[in-house]
């Protein structure tokens, strides 16, 4: 009887599975850093856009003037105006790591949801890329564009 040479099907499957796991780990370590800054910037811009639209809806639902404003390079707050003309902070947000405000503007909505103060907020990512969020005066629409 001769000696058989080669691998069994089970050994080949295990080998391929181990290679797939190792390659996915290596890919995430090597390429993940390049794209994480862009992802953080896009996520921050979408979250800020959602918060702006949210305070517009809150202003109409609660019949109060709402405002969103920057409270630092990587923080923003939103809240409503109290009778004393101070703003009560409903939510304080910290931007993701490596994302900060390049240009800030206070955005305000009346109790009917119309824009009192519109403007453009610009976010800068760790990779140097900018995204601008512009609030339209007429309808309060928020548009995100590359700067």
C-alpha positions as CSV (number, residue, x, y, z in Angstrom):
1,X,0.0,0.0,0.0
2,X,1.4,3.5,-1.0
3,X,1.6,6.6,1.1
4,X,-1.1,9.2,0.2
5,X,0.1,12.8,0.0
6,X,-2.1,15.9,0.1
7,X,-4.6,17.6,2.4
8,X,-8.0,16.5,3.4
9,X,-11.0,18.7,2.6
10,X,-11.4,19.7,6.3
11,X,-7.8,20.9,6.4
12,X,-8.3,23.0,3.3
13,X,-11.5,24.6,4.7
14,X,-9.8,25.4,8.0
15,X,-6.8,26.9,6.2
16,X,-9.0,29.1,4.0
17,X,-11.1,30.3,7.1
18,X,-8.0,31.2,9.0
19,X,-6.6,33.2,6.0
20,X,-9.9,35.0,5.7
21,X,-10.0,36.0,9.3
22,X,-6.3,37.2,9.3
23,X,-6.8,39.2,6.1
24,X,-9.8,40.9,7.4
25,X,-7.9,42.0,10.6
26,X,-5.0,43.2,8.5
27,X,-7.3,45.1,6.2
28,X,-9.0,46.9,9.1
29,X,-5.7,47.8,10.7
30,X,-4.1,49.1,7.6
31,X,-6.9,50.9,5.7
32,X,-9.2,51.7,8.5
33,X,-7.2,54.8,9.6
34,X,-7.5,56.5,6.2
35,X,-11.2,56.3,6.1
36,X,-12.1,56.7,9.7
37,X,-11.5,60.5,9.6
38,X,-13.9,60.8,6.6
39,X,-16.4,58.5,8.2
40,X,-16.3,60.6,11.5
41,X,-16.8,63.8,9.5
42,X,-19.8,62.4,7.5
43,X,-21.4,61.0,10.6
44,X,-21.0,64.3,12.5
45,X,-22.5,66.2,9.6
46,X,-25.5,63.9,9.3
47,X,-26.0,64.0,13.1
48,X,-25.8,67.8,13.1
49,X,-28.3,68.0,10.2
50,X,-30.7,65.7,12.0
51,X,-30.4,67.8,15.2
52,X,-31.2,71.0,13.3
53,X,-34.3,69.4,11.7
54,X,-35.2,68.0,15.1
55,X,-35.2,71.4,16.8
56,X,-37.3,72.8,14.1
57,X,-39.9,70.1,14.7
58,X,-39.6,70.6,18.5
59,X,-40.2,74.3,18.1
60,X,-43.4,73.7,16.2
61,X,-44.5,70.8,18.6
62,X,-43.9,72.7,21.8
63,X,-44.6,76.2,20.5
64,X,-41.3,77.6,21.7
65,X,-38.3,79.2,20.1
66,X,-35.4,76.8,19.7
67,X,-31.8,77.5,18.9
68,X,-28.7,75.4,18.1
69,X,-25.3,76.9,18.9
70,X,-21.6,76.0,19.2
71,X,-20.2,75.8,22.7
72,X,-16.6,75.2,21.7
73,X,-14.5,73.8,18.9
74,X,-16.0,70.4,19.1
75,X,-19.3,70.9,21.0
76,X,-22.7,72.2,20.3
77,X,-25.9,72.6,22.3
78,X,-29.6,73.0,21.5
79,X,-32.3,74.3,23.6
80,X,-35.3,76.6,24.0
81,X,-35.8,80.1,25.1
82,X,-37.2,80.6,28.6
83,X,-39.3,83.5,29.7
84,X,-36.1,85.1,31.2
85,X,-34.7,85.1,27.6
86,X,-32.0,82.5,28.6
87,X,-31.8,79.3,26.7
88,X,-32.4,76.0,28.5
89,X,-30.0,73.4,27.1
90,X,-32.0,70.3,26.0
91,X,-29.0,68.4,24.6
92,X,-25.2,69.0,24.6
93,X,-23.3,67.1,21.9
94,X,-19.6,66.4,21.5
95,X,-18.4,65.9,17.9
96,X,-16.5,62.7,17.1
97,X,-12.8,62.5,17.6
98,X,-10.9,64.5,15.0
99,X,-13.9,66.6,13.9
100,X,-14.3,70.2,15.0
101,X,-16.1,73.4,13.9
102,X,-14.3,75.5,11.3
103,X,-17.1,78.1,11.0
104,X,-20.1,78.5,13.4
105,X,-23.4,80.1,13.2
106,X,-26.4,80.2,15.6
107,X,-29.5,78.7,14.1
108,X,-32.9,79.7,15.5
109,X,-36.4,78.6,14.8
110,X,-39.7,80.4,15.9
111,X,-42.5,78.5,17.6
112,X,-44.0,78.1,14.1
113,X,-40.8,76.4,12.8
114,X,-39.7,79.3,10.6
115,X,-36.1,80.3,10.6
116,X,-35.1,83.3,12.6
117,X,-31.4,83.0,12.1
118,X,-30.0,80.9,9.3
119,X,-26.4,80.4,8.3
120,X,-23.7,78.0,7.5
121,X,-21.8,75.7,9.8
122,X,-18.6,74.2,8.6
123,X,-17.1,71.0,10.0
124,X,-13.4,70.1,9.5
125,X,-12.2,66.5,9.8
126,X,-8.8,65.3,10.9
127,X,-7.8,64.6,7.3
128,X,-8.3,68.3,6.4
129,X,-11.6,67.8,4.5
130,X,-14.5,70.2,5.2
131,X,-18.3,69.8,5.0
132,X,-20.6,72.7,5.2
133,X,-24.2,72.6,6.5
134,X,-26.3,75.5,5.1
135,X,-29.7,76.2,6.6
136,X,-32.1,77.8,4.1
137,X,-34.0,80.9,5.3
138,X,-37.2,80.2,3.4
139,X,-38.0,76.7,4.5
140,X,-35.3,75.7,7.0
141,X,-33.9,73.0,4.7
142,X,-30.5,71.8,5.6
143,X,-28.0,71.0,2.8
144,X,-24.6,69.3,3.3
145,X,-21.9,70.2,0.7
146,X,-18.2,69.7,0.4
147,X,-16.3,72.9,1.1
